[in-house]
Structures are given as structure tokens and as C-alpha cells.
Amino acid sequence: MSDLYKEHLVKKEPDAGDMVKKFGSIALIVLCAAAGLFIHPLMLLAAIILGILAAFFVFPNTDLEYEYLLVNHSLDIDKVMAKSRRKKLKSFDLSTADIIAPLNSHRLDYYNSNSALKTLDYSSGNPEHRRYAFIIREDGGTRRVIIEPDDAMIQMMHQSMPGKCFTD
């Protein structure tokens, strides 16, 4: 028997929070540099330190991609920051999922009415793209996980779990 294997990469589109982080850090650096030139030279050192911190922590976290790796019923989600660093986010056993369906599907109406449902969004964030959600119970709670798989990945999930994966 052969294993199901599929990788897919999704670029997260920058949202308002990402823009505020970028421009806010740039404005703070420029403000410290100006204060260093006109008020106190020690502020130039603060501007350099803030620039280095922004280059290593703020800017890479605003350039994100999510990589999905589907092997049989296991879905691993990694975060790729600035196309250079990778961090493993979550692993899910999709065989324990209640349902996998498009985000706007009527099949998710029962779960969407649950106010205690926590949502994890690992998609591009663009509502015009075809996003899917799966409901899974873990860590003593129920979670809705939003992903943006391609058609081949959805087809593989549907073939291996036809009673749980819907494409409507």
C-alpha cells in the first residue's frame, strides 16, 4: 500500500496589524535617529539597536508562509518566516477530525454556532480564496482550524476519509 503524500505552500497576505508593526517600528527608529542627531547622541545607539531588533524579529514575522504536509492522515503545519526560517506549528491527526469542509459550507453551521470553539487560522487570510475548515478535538477542547489546501490535497483527503471530507 502506498502512502498519501502532498506538500502545499500558502503565502499569508499582510493584514493591518502587520502594516502597523512594520511602519511603527520604522517610525520609532527614525524618531530615535532624529533624537540622536538633535537631542542626545546616545539615542543613535538606541536607533541602531531598534533597527537590529526590527530586522530580526518584526520584519520576518510579517512575511509569512504556511507549509502544509499531508502524509496519510497526518497534517503538519509549518510557518516559514521571510523564506529563511522555519518553525513547526502544529500536527493534526485528521482521522480524528469531526468534519472537513469549505469554510462557508452549511455543514459547519452546527460548529459555527458554538461560542466556545477556538479558531486557528493557517490560511492566507484572503476571503476570496477557497479556504477549508476542519473541526478537531484536542487538549480538552474543540478547535476549528482554517487551512487553504490545493485541489490535489483536498482530493487526497476526500479519498482517504470520504465520510468526513466534503467539497461542496
C-alpha positions in Angstrom: 0.0 0.0 0.0 1.4 3.4 -0.9 1.3 6.4 1.4 -0.5 9.6 0.6 1.9 12.5 0.4 1.3 16.1 -0.6 3.0 19.4 0.2 1.5 22.8 -0.3 2.7 26.3 0.4 0.4 29.3 1.1 1.6 32.9 1.4 -0.1 34.8 4.2 -1.3 38.2 2.9 -0.3 41.1 5.1 -3.1 42.5 7.2 -3.5 45.8 9.0 -1.6 44.6 12.1 1.4 43.6 10.0 1.5 47.0 8.4 1.2 48.8 11.8 4.1 46.7 13.1 6.3 47.5 10.1 5.6 51.2 9.9 5.5 51.6 13.6 9.0 50.1 14.0 10.3 52.2 11.2 8.8 55.4 12.6 10.3 54.6 16.0 13.7 54.0 14.5 13.6 57.3 12.6 12.4 59.1 15.7 15.3 57.8 17.7 17.8 58.6 15.0 16.5 62.2 14.8 16.6 62.5 18.6 20.2 61.2 18.4 21.1 63.9 15.9 19.4 66.8 17.6 19.0 66.0 21.3 21.4 63.4 22.6 23.9 61.2 20.7 23.1 58.2 22.9 19.8 58.0 21.1 21.7 57.0 17.9 22.7 53.8 19.7 19.1 53.2 20.6 18.1 53.6 16.9 20.8 51.1 15.9 19.6 48.6 18.5 16.0 49.0 17.5 16.9 48.6 13.8 18.7 45.3 14.6 15.8 44.0 16.7 13.3 45.0 14.0 15.3 43.3 11.3 15.5 40.0 13.3 12.0 39.9 15.0 9.5 42.3 13.4 10.1 42.2 9.7 10.5 38.3 9.3 7.2 37.8 11.2 5.3 40.0 8.8 6.5 37.9 5.8 4.9 34.6 6.5 4.1 31.4 4.5 2.4 28.3 5.8 3.5 24.9 4.6 1.1 22.0 4.8 2.5 18.5 4.7 -0.1 15.7 4.4 1.1 12.2 5.0 -1.7 9.7 5.1 -4.0 11.2 7.8 -1.3 13.4 9.4 -1.3 17.1 8.6 1.8 19.0 9.7 1.7 22.8 9.5 4.9 24.8 9.5 5.5 28.6 9.5 8.1 29.9 7.1 9.3 33.3 8.1 10.9 35.6 5.4 11.7 32.5 3.3 14.6 31.7 5.5 13.5 30.3 8.9 11.0 27.5 9.6 9.0 26.8 12.7 6.8 23.8 13.3 3.4 25.0 14.4 1.1 22.0 14.8 0.5 18.4 13.8 -3.0 17.1 13.4 -4.4 13.6 13.0 -7.2 14.2 10.5 -8.6 10.7 11.1 -9.9 12.1 14.5 -11.4 15.2 12.9 -15.2 15.5 13.1 -15.6 17.2 9.6 -13.5 18.8 6.9 -15.5 21.2 4.7 -15.2 24.6 2.9 -15.3 27.4 5.3 -18.6 28.7 4.1 -20.3 25.3 3.9 -23.6 24.7 5.5 -22.1 21.5 7.0 -20.2 23.7 9.5 -23.2 25.6 10.7 -23.6 23.5 13.9 -20.0 24.1 14.8 -20.0 27.8 13.9 -22.8 28.4 16.5 -20.6 27.1 19.3 -19.2 30.2 21.1 -16.6 28.1 22.9 -15.0 27.0 19.7 -11.4 28.3 19.3 -10.2 29.1 15.8 -6.7 28.6 14.5 -6.1 30.3 11.1 -3.3 28.9 9.0 -4.5 30.4 5.7 -3.6 33.3 3.5 -6.4 35.3 5.2 -8.0 36.3 1.9 -11.7 35.5 2.0 -11.8 35.3 -1.8 -9.6 32.2 -1.8 -11.1 28.7 -1.3 -10.4 28.0 2.4 -11.4 24.9 4.3 -12.0 24.3 8.0 -11.8 21.1 10.0 -13.1 20.6 13.4 -10.9 18.6 15.8 -11.0 17.8 19.5 -7.6 18.2 21.2 -6.2 19.4 24.6 -9.6 19.0 26.2 -11.3 21.5 23.7 -12.7 21.7 20.3 -10.9 23.7 17.6 -11.7 25.0 14.2 -8.6 25.0 12.0 -8.7 27.0 8.8 -6.4 26.0 6.0 -6.1 26.7 2.3 -5.2 23.4 0.6 -4.9 23.0 -3.1 -7.3 20.7 -5.1 -4.9 17.7 -5.1 -4.7 17.8 -1.3 -8.5 18.0 -0.9 -8.9 15.1 -3.3 -6.4 13.0 -1.3 -8.3 13.9 2.0 -11.6 13.1 0.3 -10.4 9.7 -1.0 -8.9 8.6 2.4 -11.8 10.0 4.5 -14.9 10.2 2.3 -17.3 10.3 5.3 -15.6 13.3 6.8 -14.2 15.4 4.0 -16.7 17.3 1.9 -16.0 19.5 -1.1 -19.4 21.3 -1.5 
